[in-house]
Amino acid sequence: MRTALRTAVTGVVTAATVLVCAPAQATPPGPGVTARLISQKTVGDTDYTLREITIPPGQATGWHYHDGPLYAVVKQGTLSHFDSTCASDGVYPKGSFVQEPAGPTNVHIGRNLGDTPLVLDVLYVLPHGAPFSEDAPNPGCPFE
């Protein structure tokens, strides 16, 4: 099942890239973290956006949540993912598939604890006009 889901998401990401490729744009969601827009398409009330996120060694995304589900593939490095209890809810090496549920009850942070840049291809499935992420305060974890 996991392989089928990964294959399906990879297919959607590839199709989105081929069908709706837009000019690349860099946006800094946090210190040292960069994002490059690969493609974006609105269907009905839903925005489908594919971005490449790069997180330098020792950096993180900051605490946040999403207004819609997010699907990602780790292209390089290792993603260390933590939930609002400060517990690790996953360590994802190169080639791994990551899925994040929507909503403010799913606050999390992605960290690069390795010594090489972490690169993710991320597909955001969001209500039309919603931001890529909503900032959230640190829930009391000893790391940021």
Secondary structure, DSSP 8 states (H G I E B T S, - for coil): -HHHHHHHHHHHHHHHHHHSB----EEEEETTEEEEEEEEEEETTEEEEEEEEEE-TT-B--SEE-SS-EEEEEEES-EEEEETTS-EEEEE-TT-EEEE--STT--EEEE--SSS-EEEEEEEEEETT--S-EE----S-S--
